Amino acid sequence: KAYDIRGIVETALTPGVVENIGKVLGTMALEARAKGLVVGYDGRLSSPMLAKRLIAGILASGCNVYEVGEVTTPMVYFANYELETFSGVMITGSHNPPEYNGLKMVIGGETLAGDKIQDIYNRLLNTQYNDESTATHSVVDINEQYIKKIVSDVKLTRKMSIIIDCGNGVAGKVAPILYRRMGAKVLGLFCDVNGNFPNHHPDPSKPENLKDLINALNNPGAEVGLAFDGDGDRLGVVTNNGNIIYPDRQMMLFTADILEKNPGAKIIYDVKSSRLLAKWIEDHGGQPIMCRTGHSFVKAKIKETGAKLAGEMSGHIFFNDRWSGADDGVYAGARLLEILSKVDDPSALLTALPNSV
């Protein structure tokens, strides 16, 4: 596809194909002079097996592997920076049905998209990759490092009471711990990782997947609800009276906060966002930049323009002020709580944001 590789496991995305993709990616990482590839995987039933085969392929190419285990996609991006590989592969089917899986890839700091992904295909067809080399395989736990980094920087003004719905996706391993460490009282829904997704599909961009969260927000004292997709790189937000705050309106809140500290900053939004967002950015002294949809394309635009914030209507939010510019739903949730903790009635603040069809 345009910005990742996806398919039905055992039908199209077979273990053998994934191993050979590993050989190609390892070869590409060596060409980019990366010191190795970070490998992580989501909570899908097929992910550990595919990770094993991917790692075997990377090692066969002569490229080192830093395995970070079952983590969110943004935690692989985080590890790319912390371990200074600037290259990594995440095995994830994102929000696709359980029988699907896929790969998201970064080589030399560039998220692969478009022609770069077709290049992998052509290399596979022509066996243009290293094989039967040797390299080192290290297992690295980055969970605590990730949580500590956020907690040390993102601060709540007061304690908050929140509900989070992880949809049995991999965000359930980190989001409840992070927000409690930040000082929030957290009620977690479906935080146990289960690749069958028995409760609802982990895709917060669809209103039907937020019904459980909306019902739970009837709980007295709950101030706001956060929801995540299967691999933790997208954020959904619901007020305590059940209103869904779509990502272009979330972006308004983030924009105002960032422009207060970075006057005149560039802010990127995708073509699916409402027309109100560009006006909001301008009214707050920022420079709006429209971009095509797709996390890879948005990241390339951030690199090109130096924008401090970017967002897509799907829920990918990219902070490039106090964070690395990667899309991270769990981190975006932390930044949202930081803003909302400054007011007594978070739902009133969210509901007051301009709205459009």
C-alpha positions in Angstrom: 0.0 0.0 0.0 1.0 3.7 0.0 2.6 3.8 3.4 2.9 0.2 4.8 2.7 -3.5 3.8 -0.5 -5.3 4.8 -2.2 -8.6 4.0 -4.0 -11.6 5.3 -1.6 -13.8 7.2 -0.9 -17.2 5.7 -2.8 -16.2 2.5 -0.7 -13.2 1.2 1.5 -12.1 4.1 3.1 -15.6 4.7 6.0 -16.2 7.1 8.3 -16.8 4.2 7.5 -13.5 2.6 8.0 -11.7 5.9 11.4 -13.4 6.3 12.5 -12.2 2.8 11.2 -8.7 3.5 13.5 -8.8 6.6 16.4 -9.6 4.3 15.5 -6.6 2.1 15.0 -4.2 5.0 18.3 -5.3 6.7 20.1 -4.7 3.4 18.5 -1.3 3.0 19.4 -0.4 6.7 23.1 -1.4 6.0 23.0 0.8 2.8 21.8 3.7 5.0 24.6 2.9 7.4 22.2 2.3 10.3 23.7 0.5 13.2 20.8 -1.9 13.3 17.0 -2.2 13.1 14.6 -1.9 16.0 11.8 -4.6 15.8 8.5 -4.5 17.7 5.1 -6.1 17.3 1.5 -5.5 18.3 -0.9 -7.9 20.2 -2.2 -9.7 17.2 -2.1 -13.5 17.4 0.2 -13.8 14.4 2.6 -11.0 15.5 5.1 -13.0 17.6 5.5 -15.6 14.9 5.9 -13.0 12.1 8.4 -11.1 14.3 10.5 -14.2 14.7 10.7 -14.7 10.9 11.3 -11.0 10.2 14.2 -11.0 12.7 15.6 -14.2 11.1 15.6 -12.4 7.7 17.2 -9.2 9.1 20.0 -11.1 10.8 20.6 -13.1 7.6 21.2 -9.8 5.8 24.1 -9.0 8.3 22.1 -6.3 10.0 21.9 -6.1 13.8 18.5 -6.4 15.5 17.2 -4.6 18.7 14.1 -6.4 19.6 11.7 -4.4 21.9 8.9 -7.0 22.0 5.2 -6.3 22.3 4.9 -2.5 22.1 2.9 0.3 20.4 4.1 1.5 17.0 5.1 4.8 18.5 7.3 3.0 21.0 9.3 1.6 18.1 9.8 5.1 16.8 10.8 6.2 20.3 13.3 3.3 20.4 14.7 4.3 17.0 15.8 7.6 18.6 16.8 6.3 22.0 18.9 3.5 20.6 20.2 5.8 17.8 19.4 3.3 15.0 16.9 5.8 13.4 15.6 2.7 11.7 13.0 0.2 12.7 10.1 -2.1 11.7 6.8 -2.6 13.5 4.7 -5.7 12.8 1.1 -4.5 13.1 -2.2 -4.8 11.3 -3.2 -1.5 12.8 -7.0 -1.3 12.8 -7.6 -4.1 10.3 -9.6 -7.3 11.2 -7.8 -9.9 13.3 -6.7 -12.1 10.3 -4.6 -9.2 8.9 -1.1 -8.1 9.8 1.5 -5.9 8.3 4.7 -3.9 8.6 5.4 -0.2 9.2 9.0 0.7 8.3 11.6 3.5 9.0 15.0 3.4 7.4 17.6 6.1 8.2 15.0 8.4 9.7 12.7 8.2 6.7 9.3 6.5 7.0 9.0 4.3 3.9 6.1 5.2 1.5 5.1 5.1 -2.1 8.0 4.3 -4.4 10.2 3.2 -1.5 7.7 0.4 -0.6 7.5 -0.6 -4.3 11.3 -0.8 -4.2 11.1 -3.5 -1.5 8.8 -5.4 -3.8 11.2 -5.1 -6.8 14.1 -6.2 -4.6 12.1 -9.3 -3.5 11.3 -10.2 -7.1 15.0 -9.8 -8.2 16.5 -11.3 -4.9 18.5 -8.0 -4.5 19.3 -8.5 -0.8 22.1 -10.0 1.4 21.6 -13.6 2.6 23.4 -15.9 4.9 25.4 -13.3 6.8 25.6 -13.0 10.6 24.7 -10.2 13.0 23.8 -9.6 16.7 20.3 -9.9 18.2 19.7 -7.9 21.4 16.5 -7.8 23.4 15.8 -4.4 24.9 13.0 -3.3 27.3 12.1 0.3 26.5 8.8 0.5 28.4 10.1 2.2 31.5 12.3 4.6 29.5 9.3 5.6 27.4 7.1 6.2 30.5 9.7 8.1 32.5 10.5 10.4 29.5 6.9 11.5 29.2 6.2 11.8 33.0 9.3 13.9 33.4 8.0 16.5 30.8 4.2 16.4 30.6 2.6 17.6 33.9 -1.0 17.7 35.2 -2.0 20.9 37.0 -4.4 18.9 39.1 -5.5 15.3 39.5 -8.0 14.1 36.9 -10.4 11.2 36.7 -10.4 9.6 33.2 -11.7 6.5 31.4 -9.6 4.9 28.6 -10.7 2.3 26.1 -7.8 0.3 24.6 -10.0 -2.0 22.6 -7.8 -5.0 23.6 -5.0 -3.4 21.5 -1.4 -3.1 22.6 -1.9 0.4 24.1 -3.4 -1.4 27.0 0.1 -2.4 28.2 1.3 1.2 28.6 -1.5 3.8 28.7 -3.0 2.9 32.1 0.4 2.9 33.7 1.5 6.2 32.1 -1.6 8.2 33.0 -1.6 6.9 36.6 2.0 7.9 36.9 1.1 11.3 35.7 -1.4 11.6 38.5 -4.7 10.6 36.9 -7.3 8.3 38.3 -7.8 5.8 35.5 -10.7 3.4 34.8 -9.5 1.1 32.0 -11.8 -0.6 29.5 -10.5 -3.6 27.5 -6.8 -3.0 28.5 -5.9 -6.7 28.3 -4.2 -7.4 25.0 -6.2 -9.8 22.9 -5.6 -10.3 19.2 -9.2 -11.6 18.7 -10.5 -8.1 19.7 -13.5 -9.7 21.5 -15.3 -6.5 22.6 -15.1 -4.1 19.7 -12.8 -3.2 16.8 -9.8 -1.1 17.9 -10.5 1.9 15.6 -11.6 5.1 17.4 -12.3 6.9 14.2 -15.6 5.0 13.9 -18.4 6.1 16.3 -19.7 2.6 16.8 -16.4 1.6 18.4 -16.7 4.4 21.0 -20.1 3.2 22.4 -18.6 1.3 25.4 -16.6 4.4 26.3 -19.6 6.7 26.0 -21.6 4.4 28.2 -18.8 4.2 30.8 -18.6 8.0 30.9 -22.0 8.0 32.7 -19.9 7.1 35.7 -20.1 10.1 38.1 -16.8 12.0 38.4 -15.3 10.9 35.0 -14.0 14.0 33.2 -13.0 12.7 29.8 -12.6 9.5 27.8 -9.7 8.5 25.6 -9.6 5.7 23.1 -6.8 4.1 21.0 -6.4 2.0 17.9 -4.9 -1.5 17.8 -1.2 -0.3 17.6 -1.6 2.8 19.8 -0.7 5.5 17.2 -4.2 7.1 17.0 -6.3 8.9 19.6 -10.1 9.2 20.0 -11.6 11.7 22.5 -15.1 11.7 24.1 -16.5 14.3 26.6 -18.2 13.2 29.8 -21.6 14.0 28.2 -20.8 11.6 25.3 -19.7 14.1 22.5 -17.0 12.8 20.2 -14.3 15.3 19.7 -12.9 14.5 16.2 -9.2 14.9 15.6 -9.4 18.2 13.7 -11.0 19.8 16.8 -8.4 18.1 19.0 -5.9 19.8 16.8 -7.5 23.2 17.6 -6.7 22.7 21.3 -3.2 21.5 20.6 -2.6 24.3 18.1 -3.6 27.0 20.7 -1.3 25.5 23.3 1.7 25.1 20.9 1.4 28.6 19.4 1.3 30.2 22.8 4.8 28.9 23.3 5.9 29.0 19.6 4.4 32.1 18.0 4.2 31.9 14.2 4.9 28.1 14.1 3.8 26.1 11.1 1.0 23.6 11.7 0.2 20.8 9.3 -3.3 19.3 8.8 -4.5 16.7 6.2 -7.0 17.3 3.5 -9.8 15.5 5.4 -9.9 18.1 8.2 -12.7 20.7 8.2 -12.1 24.2 6.8 -12.4 25.6 10.3 -9.0 24.3 11.3 -6.9 26.4 8.9 -8.8 29.5 10.0 -8.2 28.6 13.7 -4.5 28.2 13.1 -4.3 31.6 11.3 -6.4 33.3 14.0 -3.9 32.0 16.7 -0.9 33.4 14.8 0.2 30.1 13.1 0.9 29.1 9.5 -1.5 26.4 8.3 -0.1 23.9 5.8 -2.4 21.4 4.1 -0.9 17.9 3.4 -2.1 14.7 1.7 -3.3 12.0 4.1 -0.9 9.3 5.3 1.4 9.2 8.3 4.5 8.8 6.0 3.6 11.8 3.9 2.9 13.9 7.0 6.2 13.0 8.6 8.0 13.9 5.3 6.2 17.3 5.4 7.2 17.9 9.0 10.9 17.3 8.0 10.5 19.6 5.0 8.8 22.5 6.9 9.9 22.1 10.5 6.3 22.3 11.6 5.8 22.0 15.4 2.5 20.1 15.1 0.7 18.0 12.5 -2.6 16.0 12.6 -4.8 13.8 10.4 -8.6 13.3 10.6 -7.9 9.6 11.3 -6.4 10.5 14.7 -2.7 10.5 14.0 -1.3 13.5 15.9 2.4 14.4 15.5 4.1 16.6 18.1 7.4 18.2 17.1 7.9 20.7 19.9 8.8 18.6 23.0 8.6 15.2 21.2 10.3 13.7 18.1 7.6 14.4 15.5 6.3 10.9 15.5 2.5 10.1 15.7 1.7 8.7 19.1 -1.9 8.3 20.4 -0.8 7.6 23.9 1.5 10.6 24.0 -1.2 12.8 22.4 -3.5 11.7 25.2 -0.9 12.8 27.8 -0.6 16.2 26.1 -4.4 16.6 26.0 -4.7 15.8 29.8 -2.0 18.4 30.5 -4.2 21.0 28.8 -7.5 19.9 30.3 -6.0 19.7 33.8 -5.7 23.5 33.7 -9.5 23.9 33.7 -12.3 22.8 36.1 -14.6 21.6 33.3 -12.7 19.8 30.5 -15.9 18.8 28.7 -17.0 22.4 28.5 -13.7 23.5 27.0 -13.8 20.6 24.4 -17.5 21.2 23.5 -16.8 24.9 23.0 -14.4 24.3 20.1 -15.8 25.4 16.7 -17.5 22.5 15.0 -18.5 21.7 11.4 -19.9 18.8 9.4 
